[in-house]
Amino acid sequence: MSIVRIPPTLRADTAGEREVLASGGNVRELLDDLISRFPTLEGKLEYANVYVGGEDIRTRDGLETPVAESDTVILLPAMAGGC
């Protein structure tokens, strides 16, 4: 299982946990595992920026980016702004 760091804006969905364990061979499977255990995350991760081992998955294989058990995965919700 990999460690997934949960941002403050999503911690209510994980009972306040800063970090949770999740399993999956790639980012898609790992996010599916998170949503199966924390159903209120569904729809909230769609636009999240995901980093595996400190690297943005958009510069790798996207949702198919492999995840090793020793990896730390960081979720950052996308921010929008302006008037």
N, C-alpha and C positions, 0 to 999 in steps of 0.2 A: 504494500500500500504506500501511496505517496502522501506527503504532507501538502495540504492545500491551505494557503493563507487567505482568510476571509476579511474583506475590508469592513470598516465600521458600518457602512450603510447596509450591509447584508447580514450583519451578526444577529439581528433579531430572528432571521430565518434559520440560524444554526444554534439557537438557544444561548446566544451570547458568546459562542466559542470563537476565538481568534484563529485557531487552526483546527482543521479536521483531517481525518484520514480518508482517502478515497482510492479505489482501485480502478485500473483500466490500462490497457496496453497503449492507448493513444488518448489525446485530449478529449475527443468525442465520447469515448467509453468512460473516461473519468468524470466528465460532466454529467453523463447519464446516471452514473452511480450516485453522484451528489444529489441530483434531483430525485432519484428514487428514495433516498433517505431523508431529504429535506424538500418535500414537494412544493413548498411556497417559493422556492428558488426558480421554479419553472417560469420562463418568460423574462426573468431578471438577468439571466446569464447570456441571453441572446446577443447583446451588444457589449458584453464585458471584454476588456482587453485581457488576454491570458499570456502569462510568461512561464516558460518551463526552463528551469535552470538559469533564470535571469535573462532569457532571450525571448523576445516577442514571437509568438507562433506565426504571425503574419509574414515574418521573414524566413520562416521554415516551411512546414507542410500544412499550415493551418490546423484545422481540427484533426487531421491525420498525423500530426506531430507525435512521434513516439514519446511515451512517458515511462521512465524506469522507476523502480521502487525507491531508489535513492534520491529521486528528483523532488525538489520543492516547486510547487505550482502556485503562482500568485494571480489572484483575480483582482482586476481593477475595473470598476464600472466606468463606462464611457461617460464623459461629461459633455454637456452642451451649454452654451451660453449665448449671450447677446440680447439685443432688444428687438 
